[in-house]
Amino acid sequence: MEQFIWETPEELDRKLAMRVRNIRKRRSISQQKLSDISGVSYGSVKRFETTGQISLLALTKIAIALDIADELRNIFTQVPYRNIEEVINEFE
């Protein structure tokens, strides 16, 4: 069965970046301050918020700095099985 793709990877990345940006702004943290406390370059923070492009390591550093690392820890933990074959494969 073919799945419908509702958004492109780039759109998904930009939505994630907007969520992080909103958290940063809600906490009254400037991009420069986030750069300073996370150890991620200012240019990378700015590019991430503009384009959604960032390395996984830099995203992790930002999440830790914003105290939202649990969101990353929990990613993909509640993925349902698509069929019985996946259940069997997991326990082989």
HTML snippet that shows the backbone in 3Dmol.js (N, CA, C, O; Angstrom):
<script src="https://3Dmol.org/build/3Dmol-min.js"></script>
<div id="view" style="width:600px;height:400px;position:relative"></div>
<script>
const pdb = `
ATOM      1  N   MET A   1       0.850  -1.177   0.000  1.00  0.00           N
ATOM      2  CA  MET A   1       0.000   0.000   0.000  1.00  0.00           C
ATOM      3  C   MET A   1       0.902   1.249   0.000  1.00  0.00           C
ATOM      4  O   MET A   1       1.847   1.335   0.784  1.00  0.00           O
ATOM      5  N   GLU A   2       0.608   2.187  -0.862  1.00  0.00           N
ATOM      6  CA  GLU A   2       1.381   3.420  -0.967  1.00  0.00           C
ATOM      7  C   GLU A   2       0.903   4.423   0.075  1.00  0.00           C
ATOM      8  O   GLU A   2      -0.296   4.627   0.261  1.00  0.00           O
ATOM      9  N   GLN A   3       1.872   5.049   0.752  1.00  0.00           N
ATOM     10  CA  GLN A   3       1.526   6.055   1.750  1.00  0.00           C
ATOM     11  C   GLN A   3       1.556   7.434   1.114  1.00  0.00           C
ATOM     12  O   GLN A   3       2.369   7.704   0.230  1.00  0.00           O
ATOM     13  N   PHE A   4       0.673   8.295   1.566  1.00  0.00           N
ATOM     14  CA  PHE A   4       0.664   9.668   1.105  1.00  0.00           C
ATOM     15  C   PHE A   4       1.643  10.480   1.931  1.00  0.00           C
ATOM     16  O   PHE A   4       1.682  10.356   3.155  1.00  0.00           O
ATOM     17  N   ILE A   5       2.426  11.302   1.273  1.00  0.00           N
ATOM     18  CA  ILE A   5       3.349  12.186   1.967  1.00  0.00           C
ATOM     19  C   ILE A   5       2.684  13.552   2.064  1.00  0.00           C
ATOM     20  O   ILE A   5       2.423  14.201   1.051  1.00  0.00           O
ATOM     21  N   TRP A   6       2.418  13.976   3.283  1.00  0.00           N
ATOM     22  CA  TRP A   6       1.687  15.220   3.491  1.00  0.00           C
ATOM     23  C   TRP A   6       2.601  16.429   3.496  1.00  0.00           C
ATOM     24  O   TRP A   6       2.155  17.545   3.231  1.00  0.00           O
ATOM     25  N   GLU A   7       3.871  16.222   3.794  1.00  0.00           N
ATOM     26  CA  GLU A   7       4.813  17.329   3.795  1.00  0.00           C
ATOM     27  C   GLU A   7       6.183  16.815   3.384  1.00  0.00           C
ATOM     28  O   GLU A   7       6.507  15.643   3.576  1.00  0.00           O
ATOM     29  N   THR A   8       6.960  17.686   2.832  1.00  0.00           N
ATOM     30  CA  THR A   8       8.308  17.304   2.416  1.00  0.00           C
ATOM     31  C   THR A   8       9.224  17.272   3.632  1.00  0.00           C
ATOM     32  O   THR A   8       8.885  17.834   4.674  1.00  0.00           O
ATOM     33  N   PRO A   9      10.376  16.623   3.516  1.00  0.00           N
ATOM     34  CA  PRO A   9      11.333  16.662   4.624  1.00  0.00           C
ATOM     35  C   PRO A   9      11.718  18.092   4.990  1.00  0.00           C
ATOM     36  O   PRO A   9      11.879  18.412   6.168  1.00  0.00           O
ATOM     37  N   GLU A  10      11.863  18.945   3.991  1.00  0.00           N
ATOM     38  CA  GLU A  10      12.217  20.343   4.253  1.00  0.00           C
ATOM     39  C   GLU A  10      11.125  21.066   5.034  1.00  0.00           C
ATOM     40  O   GLU A  10      11.416  21.862   5.927  1.00  0.00           O
ATOM     41  N   GLU A  11       9.881  20.790   4.697  1.00  0.00           N
ATOM     42  CA  GLU A  11       8.772  21.411   5.436  1.00  0.00           C
ATOM     43  C   GLU A  11       8.742  20.913   6.878  1.00  0.00           C
ATOM     44  O   GLU A  11       8.512  21.693   7.802  1.00  0.00           O
ATOM     45  N   LEU A  12       8.968  19.645   7.066  1.00  0.00           N
ATOM     46  CA  LEU A  12       9.008  19.081   8.415  1.00  0.00           C
ATOM     47  C   LEU A  12      10.140  19.705   9.223  1.00  0.00           C
ATOM     48  O   LEU A  12       9.958  20.042  10.393  1.00  0.00           O
ATOM     49  N   ASP A  13      11.316  19.861   8.598  1.00  0.00           N
ATOM     50  CA  ASP A  13      12.452  20.493   9.273  1.00  0.00           C
ATOM     51  C   ASP A  13      12.128  21.927   9.677  1.00  0.00           C
ATOM     52  O   ASP A  13      12.453  22.350  10.786  1.00  0.00           O
ATOM     53  N   ARG A  14      11.487  22.677   8.780  1.00  0.00           N
ATOM     54  CA  ARG A  14      11.139  24.068   9.094  1.00  0.00           C
ATOM     55  C   ARG A  14      10.120  24.142  10.226  1.00  0.00           C
ATOM     56  O   ARG A  14      10.194  25.044  11.061  1.00  0.00           O
ATOM     57  N   LYS A  15       9.174  23.215  10.269  1.00  0.00           N
ATOM     58  CA  LYS A  15       8.197  23.206  11.356  1.00  0.00           C
ATOM     59  C   LYS A  15       8.867  22.918  12.695  1.00  0.00           C
ATOM     60  O   LYS A  15       8.535  23.534  13.708  1.00  0.00           O
ATOM     61  N   LEU A  16       9.806  21.986  12.696  1.00  0.00           N
ATOM     62  CA  LEU A  16      10.558  21.693  13.909  1.00  0.00           C
ATOM     63  C   LEU A  16      11.343  22.919  14.358  1.00  0.00           C
ATOM     64  O   LEU A  16      11.364  23.254  15.542  1.00  0.00           O
ATOM     65  N   ALA A  17      11.984  23.579  13.409  1.00  0.00           N
ATOM     66  CA  ALA A  17      12.756  24.787  13.722  1.00  0.00           C
ATOM     67  C   ALA A  17      11.847  25.873  14.300  1.00  0.00           C
ATOM     68  O   ALA A  17      12.239  26.568  15.236  1.00  0.00           O
ATOM     69  N   MET A  18      10.659  26.023  13.762  1.00  0.00           N
ATOM     70  CA  MET A  18       9.723  27.035  14.269  1.00  0.00           C
ATOM     71  C   MET A  18       9.289  26.709  15.698  1.00  0.00           C
ATOM     72  O   MET A  18       9.123  27.612  16.518  1.00  0.00           O
ATOM     73  N   ARG A  19       9.106  25.428  15.994  1.00  0.00           N
ATOM     74  CA  ARG A  19       8.736  25.051  17.365  1.00  0.00           C
ATOM     75  C   ARG A  19       9.850  25.403  18.340  1.00  0.00           C
ATOM     76  O   ARG A  19       9.600  25.939  19.419  1.00  0.00           O
ATOM     77  N   VAL A  20      11.091  25.094  17.944  1.00  0.00           N
ATOM     78  CA  VAL A  20      12.236  25.419  18.803  1.00  0.00           C
ATOM     79  C   VAL A  20      12.367  26.932  18.945  1.00  0.00           C
ATOM     80  O   VAL A  20      12.617  27.436  20.040  1.00  0.00           O
ATOM     81  N   ARG A  21      12.202  27.649  17.846  1.00  0.00           N
ATOM     82  CA  ARG A  21      12.268  29.118  17.871  1.00  0.00           C
ATOM     83  C   ARG A  21      11.222  29.687  18.825  1.00  0.00           C
ATOM     84  O   ARG A  21      11.515  30.587  19.612  1.00  0.00           O
ATOM     85  N   ASN A  22      10.012  29.161  18.750  1.00  0.00           N
ATOM     86  CA  ASN A  22       8.944  29.640  19.632  1.00  0.00           C
ATOM     87  C   ASN A  22       9.271  29.396  21.098  1.00  0.00           C
ATOM     88  O   ASN A  22       8.986  30.241  21.947  1.00  0.00           O
ATOM     89  N   ILE A  23       9.866  28.249  21.401  1.00  0.00           N
ATOM     90  CA  ILE A  23      10.273  27.962  22.779  1.00  0.00           C
ATOM     91  C   ILE A  23      11.353  28.947  23.210  1.00  0.00           C
ATOM     92  O   ILE A  23      11.300  29.487  24.314  1.00  0.00           O
ATOM     93  N   ARG A  24      12.328  29.179  22.345  1.00  0.00           N
ATOM     94  CA  ARG A  24      13.399  30.129  22.650  1.00  0.00           C
ATOM     95  C   ARG A  24      12.829  31.508  22.937  1.00  0.00           C
ATOM     96  O   ARG A  24      13.198  32.139  23.928  1.00  0.00           O
ATOM     97  N   LYS A  25      11.936  31.980  22.083  1.00  0.00           N
ATOM     98  CA  LYS A  25      11.358  33.320  22.256  1.00  0.00           C
ATOM     99  C   LYS A  25      10.471  33.383  23.496  1.00  0.00           C
ATOM    100  O   LYS A  25      10.468  34.387  24.208  1.00  0.00           O
ATOM    101  N   ARG A  26       9.719  32.315  23.753  1.00  0.00           N
ATOM    102  CA  ARG A  26       8.858  32.273  24.936  1.00  0.00           C
ATOM    103  C   ARG A  26       9.676  32.420  26.211  1.00  0.00           C
ATOM    104  O   ARG A  26       9.201  32.965  27.208  1.00  0.00           O
ATOM    105  N   ARG A  27      10.897  31.933  26.169  1.00  0.00           N
ATOM    106  CA  ARG A  27      11.783  32.011  27.328  1.00  0.00           C
ATOM    107  C   ARG A  27      12.670  33.248  27.298  1.00  0.00           C
ATOM    108  O   ARG A  27      13.588  33.385  28.108  1.00  0.00           O
ATOM    109  N   SER A  28      12.392  34.142  26.366  1.00  0.00           N
ATOM    110  CA  SER A  28      13.126  35.411  26.234  1.00  0.00           C
ATOM    111  C   SER A  28      14.632  35.195  26.090  1.00  0.00           C
ATOM    112  O   SER A  28      15.432  35.875  26.731  1.00  0.00           O
ATOM    113  N   ILE A  29      15.001  34.249  25.248  1.00  0.00           N
ATOM    114  CA  ILE A  29      16.406  33.975  24.974  1.00  0.00           C
ATOM    115  C   ILE A  29      16.691  34.405  23.542  1.00  0.00           C
ATOM    116  O   ILE A  29      16.004  33.980  22.612  1.00  0.00           O
ATOM    117  N   SER A  30      17.694  35.239  23.368  1.00  0.00           N
ATOM    118  CA  SER A  30      18.069  35.669  22.022  1.00  0.00           C
ATOM    119  C   SER A  30      18.818  34.545  21.306  1.00  0.00           C
ATOM    120  O   SER A  30      19.285  33.598  21.939  1.00  0.00           O
ATOM    121  N   GLN A  31      18.927  34.658  19.997  1.00  0.00           N
ATOM    122  CA  GLN A  31      19.702  33.685  19.249  1.00  0.00           C
ATOM    123  C   GLN A  31      21.150  33.670  19.733  1.00  0.00           C
ATOM    124  O   GLN A  31      21.758  32.607  19.859  1.00  0.00           O
ATOM    125  N   GLN A  32      21.693  34.844  20.002  1.00  0.00           N
ATOM    126  CA  GLN A  32      23.080  34.924  20.474  1.00  0.00           C
ATOM    127  C   GLN A  32      23.237  34.242  21.832  1.00  0.00           C
ATOM    128  O   GLN A  32      24.199  33.507  22.056  1.00  0.00           O
ATOM    129  N   LYS A  33      22.297  34.487  22.730  1.00  0.00           N
ATOM    130  CA  LYS A  33      22.358  33.856  24.063  1.00  0.00           C
ATOM    131  C   LYS A  33      22.232  32.340  23.928  1.00  0.00           C
ATOM    132  O   LYS A  33      22.936  31.595  24.610  1.00  0.00           O
ATOM    133  N   LEU A  34      21.334  31.880  23.049  1.00  0.00           N
ATOM    134  CA  LEU A  34      21.198  30.434  22.829  1.00  0.00           C
ATOM    135  C   LEU A  34      22.506  29.864  22.291  1.00  0.00           C
ATOM    136  O   LEU A  34      22.928  28.779  22.691  1.00  0.00           O
ATOM    137  N   SER A  35      23.131  30.584  21.400  1.00  0.00           N
ATOM    138  CA  SER A  35      24.432  30.169  20.878  1.00  0.00           C
ATOM    139  C   SER A  35      25.442  30.042  22.014  1.00  0.00           C
ATOM    140  O   SER A  35      26.167  29.051  22.103  1.00  0.00           O
ATOM    141  N   ASP A  36      25.483  31.033  22.864  1.00  0.00           N
ATOM    142  CA  ASP A  36      26.436  31.046  23.978  1.00  0.00           C
ATOM    143  C   ASP A  36      26.199  29.885  24.948  1.00  0.00           C
ATOM    144  O   ASP A  36      27.149  29.215  25.354  1.00  0.00           O
ATOM    145  N   ILE A  37      24.955  29.647  25.317  1.00  0.00           N
ATOM    146  CA  ILE A  37      24.686  28.617  26.330  1.00  0.00           C
ATOM    147  C   ILE A  37      24.705  27.203  25.757  1.00  0.00           C
ATOM    148  O   ILE A  37      24.905  26.239  26.496  1.00  0.00           O
ATOM    149  N   SER A  38      24.498  27.072  24.451  1.00  0.00           N
ATOM    150  CA  SER A  38      24.467  25.739  23.846  1.00  0.00           C
ATOM    151  C   SER A  38      25.814  25.315  23.259  1.00  0.00           C
ATOM    152  O   SER A  38      26.086  24.125  23.103  1.00  0.00           O
ATOM    153  N   GLY A  39      26.648  26.295  22.937  1.00  0.00           N
ATOM    154  CA  GLY A  39      27.901  25.975  22.272  1.00  0.00           C
ATOM    155  C   GLY A  39      27.749  25.771  20.775  1.00  0.00           C
ATOM    156  O   GLY A  39      28.681  25.328  20.103  1.00  0.00           O
ATOM    157  N   VAL A  40      26.580  26.093  20.257  1.00  0.00           N
ATOM    158  CA  VAL A  40      26.313  26.018  18.812  1.00  0.00           C
ATOM    159  C   VAL A  40      26.561  27.405  18.249  1.00  0.00           C
ATOM    160  O   VAL A  40      26.131  28.394  18.840  1.00  0.00           O
ATOM    161  N   SER A  41      27.237  27.495  17.133  1.00  0.00           N
ATOM    162  CA  SER A  41      27.561  28.811  16.587  1.00  0.00           C
ATOM    163  C   SER A  41      26.298  29.619  16.303  1.00  0.00           C
ATOM    164  O   SER A  41      25.236  29.075  16.001  1.00  0.00           O
ATOM    165  N   TYR A  42      26.452  30.930  16.410  1.00  0.00           N
ATOM    166  CA  TYR A  42      25.329  31.838  16.138  1.00  0.00           C
ATOM    167  C   TYR A  42      24.799  31.613  14.728  1.00  0.00           C
ATOM    168  O   TYR A  42      23.587  31.592  14.510  1.00  0.00           O
ATOM    169  N   GLY A  43      25.708  31.446  13.771  1.00  0.00           N
ATOM    170  CA  GLY A  43      25.293  31.211  12.383  1.00  0.00           C
ATOM    171  C   GLY A  43      24.460  29.956  12.236  1.00  0.00           C
ATOM    172  O   GLY A  43      23.503  29.934  11.461  1.00  0.00           O
ATOM    173  N   SER A  44      24.810  28.905  12.971  1.00  0.00           N
ATOM    174  CA  SER A  44      24.047  27.654  12.908  1.00  0.00           C
ATOM    175  C   SER A  44      22.663  27.815  13.527  1.00  0.00           C
ATOM    176  O   SER A  44      21.679  27.286  13.010  1.00  0.00           O
ATOM    177  N   VAL A  45      22.590  28.548  14.636  1.00  0.00           N
ATOM    178  CA  VAL A  45      21.289  28.804  15.271  1.00  0.00           C
ATOM    179  C   VAL A  45      20.399  29.590  14.303  1.00  0.00           C
ATOM    180  O   VAL A  45      19.233  29.253  14.098  1.00  0.00           O
ATOM    181  N   LYS A  46      20.965  30.627  13.724  1.00  0.00           N
ATOM    182  CA  LYS A  46      20.204  31.462  12.794  1.00  0.00           C
ATOM    183  C   LYS A  46      19.762  30.666  11.563  1.00  0.00           C
ATOM    184  O   LYS A  46      18.611  30.762  11.137  1.00  0.00           O
ATOM    185  N   ARG A  47      20.684  29.878  10.993  1.00  0.00           N
ATOM    186  CA  ARG A  47      20.349  29.061   9.820  1.00  0.00           C
ATOM    187  C   ARG A  47      19.256  28.051  10.165  1.00  0.00           C
ATOM    188  O   ARG A  47      18.330  27.844   9.380  1.00  0.00           O
ATOM    189  N   PHE A  48      19.361  27.426  11.332  1.00  0.00           N
ATOM    190  CA  PHE A  48      18.352  26.460  11.756  1.00  0.00           C
ATOM    191  C   PHE A  48      16.975  27.099  11.819  1.00  0.00           C
ATOM    192  O   PHE A  48      16.007  26.552  11.292  1.00  0.00           O
ATOM    193  N   GLU A  49      16.888  28.246  12.457  1.00  0.00           N
ATOM    194  CA  GLU A  49      15.588  28.898  12.601  1.00  0.00           C
ATOM    195  C   GLU A  49      15.046  29.399  11.264  1.00  0.00           C
ATOM    196  O   GLU A  49      13.834  29.539  11.103  1.00  0.00           O
ATOM    197  N   THR A  50      15.917  29.664  10.324  1.00  0.00           N
ATOM    198  CA  THR A  50      15.491  30.167   9.010  1.00  0.00           C
ATOM    199  C   THR A  50      15.144  29.041   8.043  1.00  0.00           C
ATOM    200  O   THR A  50      14.147  29.113   7.325  1.00  0.00           O
ATOM    201  N   THR A  51      15.979  27.993   8.031  1.00  0.00           N
ATOM    202  CA  THR A  51      15.829  26.953   7.015  1.00  0.00           C
ATOM    203  C   THR A  51      15.433  25.592   7.569  1.00  0.00           C
ATOM    204  O   THR A  51      14.921  24.748   6.834  1.00  0.00           O
ATOM    205  N   GLY A  52      15.666  25.373   8.858  1.00  0.00           N
ATOM    206  CA  GLY A  52      15.426  24.061   9.451  1.00  0.00           C
ATOM    207  C   GLY A  52      16.631  23.153   9.351  1.00  0.00           C
ATOM    208  O   GLY A  52      16.584  22.018   9.826  1.00  0.00           O
ATOM    209  N   GLN A  53      17.713  23.622   8.745  1.00  0.00           N
ATOM    210  CA  GLN A  53      18.913  22.798   8.571  1.00  0.00           C
ATOM    211  C   GLN A  53      19.829  22.901   9.790  1.00  0.00           C
ATOM    212  O   GLN A  53      20.204  23.991  10.222  1.00  0.00           O
ATOM    213  N   ILE A  54      20.176  21.726  10.332  1.00  0.00           N
ATOM    214  CA  ILE A  54      21.058  21.678  11.500  1.00  0.00           C
ATOM    215  C   ILE A  54      21.550  20.246  11.663  1.00  0.00           C
ATOM    216  O   ILE A  54      20.872  19.301  11.261  1.00  0.00           O
ATOM    217  N   SER A  55      22.717  20.090  12.247  1.00  0.00           N
ATOM    218  CA  SER A  55      23.192  18.737  12.530  1.00  0.00           C
ATOM    219  C   SER A  55      22.445  18.187  13.748  1.00  0.00           C
ATOM    220  O   SER A  55      21.924  18.942  14.570  1.00  0.00           O
ATOM    221  N   LEU A  56      22.406  16.887  13.841  1.00  0.00           N
ATOM    222  CA  LEU A  56      21.745  16.274  14.990  1.00  0.00           C
ATOM    223  C   LEU A  56      22.444  16.660  16.287  1.00  0.00           C
ATOM    224  O   LEU A  56      21.784  16.915  17.294  1.00  0.00           O
ATOM    225  N   LEU A  57      23.769  16.706  16.273  1.00  0.00           N
ATOM    226  CA  LEU A  57      24.513  17.092  17.471  1.00  0.00           C
ATOM    227  C   LEU A  57      24.170  18.516  17.898  1.00  0.00           C
ATOM    228  O   LEU A  57      23.960  18.774  19.083  1.00  0.00           O
ATOM    229  N   ALA A  58      24.110  19.435  16.948  1.00  0.00           N
ATOM    230  CA  ALA A  58      23.768  20.826  17.276  1.00  0.00           C
ATOM    231  C   ALA A  58      22.336  20.917  17.798  1.00  0.00           C
ATOM    232  O   ALA A  58      22.066  21.667  18.736  1.00  0.00           O
ATOM    233  N   LEU A  59      21.422  20.163  17.202  1.00  0.00           N
ATOM    234  CA  LEU A  59      20.036  20.165  17.690  1.00  0.00           C
ATOM    235  C   LEU A  59      19.979  19.642  19.116  1.00  0.00           C
ATOM    236  O   LEU A  59      19.236  20.167  19.945  1.00  0.00           O
ATOM    237  N   THR A  60      20.760  18.613  19.401  1.00  0.00           N
ATOM    238  CA  THR A  60      20.803  18.067  20.756  1.00  0.00           C
ATOM    239  C   THR A  60      21.338  19.093  21.742  1.00  0.00           C
ATOM    240  O   THR A  60      20.802  19.233  22.841  1.00  0.00           O
ATOM    241  N   LYS A  61      22.381  19.808  21.366  1.00  0.00           N
ATOM    242  CA  LYS A  61      22.938  20.850  22.237  1.00  0.00           C
ATOM    243  C   LYS A  61      21.908  21.949  22.498  1.00  0.00           C
ATOM    244  O   LYS A  61      21.787  22.435  23.622  1.00  0.00           O
ATOM    245  N   ILE A  62      21.179  22.333  21.476  1.00  0.00           N
ATOM    246  CA  ILE A  62      20.134  23.360  21.637  1.00  0.00           C
ATOM    247  C   ILE A  62      19.033  22.845  22.551  1.00  0.00           C
ATOM    248  O   ILE A  62      18.560  23.573  23.424  1.00  0.00           O
ATOM    249  N   ALA A  63      18.626  21.607  22.360  1.00  0.00           N
ATOM    250  CA  ALA A  63      17.575  21.030  23.202  1.00  0.00           C
ATOM    251  C   ALA A  63      18.004  20.987  24.665  1.00  0.00           C
ATOM    252  O   ALA A  63      17.204  21.278  25.554  1.00  0.00           O
ATOM    253  N   ILE A  64      19.243  20.631  24.917  1.00  0.00           N
ATOM    254  CA  ILE A  64      19.750  20.614  26.295  1.00  0.00           C
ATOM    255  C   ILE A  64      19.756  22.027  26.866  1.00  0.00           C
ATOM    256  O   ILE A  64      19.352  22.241  28.009  1.00  0.00           O
ATOM    257  N   ALA A  65      20.214  22.990  26.071  1.00  0.00           N
ATOM    258  CA  ALA A  65      20.271  24.379  26.539  1.00  0.00           C
ATOM    259  C   ALA A  65      18.882  24.932  26.847  1.00  0.00           C
ATOM    260  O   ALA A  65      18.719  25.741  27.761  1.00  0.00           O
ATOM    261  N   LEU A  66      17.885  24.496  26.085  1.00  0.00           N
ATOM    262  CA  LEU A  66      16.508  24.972  26.305  1.00  0.00           C
ATOM    263  C   LEU A  66      15.741  24.085  27.288  1.00  0.00           C
ATOM    264  O   LEU A  66      14.557  24.310  27.537  1.00  0.00           O
ATOM    265  N   ASP A  67      16.415  23.082  27.842  1.00  0.00           N
ATOM    266  CA  ASP A  67      15.801  22.151  28.799  1.00  0.00           C
ATOM    267  C   ASP A  67      14.628  21.399  28.177  1.00  0.00           C
ATOM    268  O   ASP A  67      13.590  21.204  28.809  1.00  0.00           O
ATOM    269  N   ILE A  68      14.814  20.982  26.930  1.00  0.00           N
ATOM    270  CA  ILE A  68      13.787  20.187  26.251  1.00  0.00           C
ATOM    271  C   ILE A  68      14.392  18.890  25.696  1.00  0.00           C
ATOM    272  O   ILE A  68      13.872  18.313  24.742  1.00  0.00           O
ATOM    273  N   ALA A  69      15.492  18.444  26.303  1.00  0.00           N
ATOM    274  CA  ALA A  69      16.164  17.231  25.830  1.00  0.00           C
ATOM    275  C   ALA A  69      15.287  15.991  25.966  1.00  0.00           C
ATOM    276  O   ALA A  69      15.457  15.033  25.212  1.00  0.00           O
ATOM    277  N   ASP A  70      14.350  15.993  26.918  1.00  0.00           N
ATOM    278  CA  ASP A  70      13.459  14.836  27.054  1.00  0.00           C
ATOM    279  C   ASP A  70      12.658  14.599  25.784  1.00  0.00           C
ATOM    280  O   ASP A  70      12.313  13.460  25.466  1.00  0.00           O
ATOM    281  N   GLU A  71      12.365  15.663  25.063  1.00  0.00           N
ATOM    282  CA  GLU A  71      11.636  15.510  23.808  1.00  0.00           C
ATOM    283  C   GLU A  71      12.458  14.682  22.821  1.00  0.00           C
ATOM    284  O   GLU A  71      11.910  13.855  22.092  1.00  0.00           O
ATOM    285  N   LEU A  72      13.769  14.905  22.799  1.00  0.00           N
ATOM    286  CA  LEU A  72      14.631  14.110  21.921  1.00  0.00           C
ATOM    287  C   LEU A  72      14.784  12.689  22.452  1.00  0.00           C
ATOM    288  O   LEU A  72      14.783  11.729  21.681  1.00  0.00           O
ATOM    289  N   ARG A  73      14.916  12.559  23.763  1.00  0.00           N
ATOM    290  CA  ARG A  73      15.049  11.220  24.348  1.00  0.00           C
ATOM    291  C   ARG A  73      13.846  10.349  24.011  1.00  0.00           C
ATOM    292  O   ARG A  73      13.977   9.133  23.868  1.00  0.00           O
ATOM    293  N   ASN A  74      12.704  10.951  23.888  1.00  0.00           N
ATOM    294  CA  ASN A  74      11.468  10.202  23.667  1.00  0.00           C
ATOM    295  C   ASN A  74      11.093  10.042  22.194  1.00  0.00           C
ATOM    296  O   ASN A  74      10.080   9.415  21.882  1.00  0.00           O
ATOM    297  N   ILE A  75      11.892  10.599  21.291  1.00  0.00           N
ATOM    298  CA  ILE A  75      11.564  10.504  19.880  1.00  0.00           C
ATOM    299  C   ILE A  75      11.630   9.037  19.434  1.00  0.00           C
ATOM    300  O   ILE A  75      12.570   8.315  19.769  1.00  0.00           O
ATOM    301  N   PHE A  76      10.653   8.631  18.701  1.00  0.00           N
ATOM    302  CA  PHE A  76      10.540   7.276  18.140  1.00  0.00           C
ATOM    303  C   PHE A  76      10.339   6.200  19.193  1.00  0.00           C
ATOM    304  O   PHE A  76      10.522   5.021  18.889  1.00  0.00           O
ATOM    305  N   THR A  77       9.973   6.551  20.410  1.00  0.00           N
ATOM    306  CA  THR A  77       9.775   5.524  21.439  1.00  0.00           C
ATOM    307  C   THR A  77       8.363   4.942  21.410  1.00  0.00           C
ATOM    308  O   THR A  77       8.139   3.847  21.925  1.00  0.00           O
ATOM    309  N   GLN A  78       7.432   5.640  20.830  1.00  0.00           N
ATOM    310  CA  GLN A  78       6.047   5.191  20.811  1.00  0.00           C
ATOM    311  C   GLN A  78       5.578   4.850  19.397  1.00  0.00           C
ATOM    312  O   GLN A  78       4.406   5.039  19.069  1.00  0.00           O
ATOM    313  N   VAL A  79       6.474   4.356  18.573  1.00  0.00           N
ATOM    314  CA  VAL A  79       6.122   4.040  17.197  1.00  0.00           C
ATOM    315  C   VAL A  79       5.356   2.722  17.175  1.00  0.00           C
ATOM    316  O   VAL A  79       5.881   1.691  17.597  1.00  0.00           O
ATOM    317  N   PRO A  80       4.115   2.748  16.686  1.00  0.00           N
ATOM    318  CA  PRO A  80       3.325   1.509  16.655  1.00  0.00           C
ATOM    319  C   PRO A  80       3.832   0.550  15.577  1.00  0.00           C
ATOM    320  O   PRO A  80       4.413   0.968  14.576  1.00  0.00           O
ATOM    321  N   TYR A  81       3.605  -0.706  15.799  1.00  0.00           N
ATOM    322  CA  TYR A  81       3.933  -1.711  14.790  1.00  0.00           C
ATOM    323  C   TYR A  81       2.992  -1.548  13.602  1.00  0.00           C
ATOM    324  O   TYR A  81       1.799  -1.297  13.774  1.00  0.00           O
ATOM    325  N   ARG A  82       3.533  -1.692  12.403  1.00  0.00           N
ATOM    326  CA  ARG A  82       2.698  -1.594  11.204  1.00  0.00           C
ATOM    327  C   ARG A  82       2.066  -2.931  10.843  1.00  0.00           C
ATOM    328  O   ARG A  82       1.018  -2.976  10.199  1.00  0.00           O
ATOM    329  N   ASN A  83       2.707  -4.020  11.261  1.00  0.00           N
ATOM    330  CA  ASN A  83       2.167  -5.347  10.961  1.00  0.00           C
ATOM    331  C   ASN A  83       2.833  -6.363  11.879  1.00  0.00           C
ATOM    332  O   ASN A  83       3.762  -6.039  12.619  1.00  0.00           O
ATOM    333  N   ILE A  84       2.343  -7.598  11.820  1.00  0.00           N
ATOM    334  CA  ILE A  84       2.851  -8.654  12.696  1.00  0.00           C
ATOM    335  C   ILE A  84       4.313  -8.980  12.386  1.00  0.00           C
ATOM    336  O   ILE A  84       5.063  -9.377  13.277  1.00  0.00           O
ATOM    337  N   GLU A  85       4.715  -8.813  11.130  1.00  0.00           N
ATOM    338  CA  GLU A  85       6.099  -9.082  10.755  1.00  0.00           C
ATOM    339  C   GLU A  85       7.074  -8.187  11.524  1.00  0.00           C
ATOM    340  O   GLU A  85       8.153  -8.641  11.907  1.00  0.00           O
ATOM    341  N   GLU A  86       6.714  -6.938  11.752  1.00  0.00           N
ATOM    342  CA  GLU A  86       7.572  -6.039  12.534  1.00  0.00           C
ATOM    343  C   GLU A  86       7.718  -6.525  13.969  1.00  0.00           C
ATOM    344  O   GLU A  86       8.796  -6.424  14.556  1.00  0.00           O
ATOM    345  N   VAL A  87       6.648  -7.046  14.528  1.00  0.00           N
ATOM    346  CA  VAL A  87       6.700  -7.587  15.897  1.00  0.00           C
ATOM    347  C   VAL A  87       7.665  -8.764  15.938  1.00  0.00           C
ATOM    348  O   VAL A  87       8.509  -8.853  16.830  1.00  0.00           O
ATOM    349  N   ILE A  88       7.539  -9.650  14.985  1.00  0.00           N
ATOM    350  CA  ILE A  88       8.408 -10.823  14.936  1.00  0.00           C
ATOM    351  C   ILE A  88       9.856 -10.427  14.740  1.00  0.00           C
ATOM    352  O   ILE A  88      10.743 -10.969  15.400  1.00  0.00           O
ATOM    353  N   ASN A  89      10.109  -9.477  13.832  1.00  0.00           N
ATOM    354  CA  ASN A  89      11.471  -9.030  13.543  1.00  0.00           C
ATOM    355  C   ASN A  89      12.143  -8.389  14.744  1.00  0.00           C
ATOM    356  O   ASN A  89      13.355  -8.510  14.924  1.00  0.00           O
ATOM    357  N   GLU A  90      11.366  -7.717  15.552  1.00  0.00           N
ATOM    358  CA  GLU A  90      11.944  -7.041  16.707  1.00  0.00           C
ATOM    359  C   GLU A  90      12.491  -8.034  17.722  1.00  0.00           C
ATOM    360  O   GLU A  90      13.469  -7.741  18.409  1.00  0.00           O
ATOM    361  N   PHE A  91      11.888  -9.169  17.818  1.00  0.00           N
ATOM    362  CA  PHE A  91      12.262 -10.121  18.856  1.00  0.00           C
ATOM    363  C   PHE A  91      13.084 -11.296  18.327  1.00  0.00           C
ATOM    364  O   PHE A  91      13.259 -12.289  19.033  1.00  0.00           O
ATOM    365  N   GLU A  92      13.577 -11.200  17.124  1.00  0.00           N
ATOM    366  CA  GLU A  92      14.430 -12.277  16.579  1.00  0.00           C
ATOM    367  C   GLU A  92      15.858 -12.091  17.004  1.00  0.00           C
ATOM    368  O   GLU A  92      16.719 -12.894  16.644  1.00  0.00           O
TER     369      GLU A  92
END
`;
const viewer = $3Dmol.createViewer("view");
viewer.addModel(pdb, "pdb");
viewer.setStyle({}, {cartoon: {color: "spectrum"}});
viewer.zoomTo();
viewer.render();
</script>
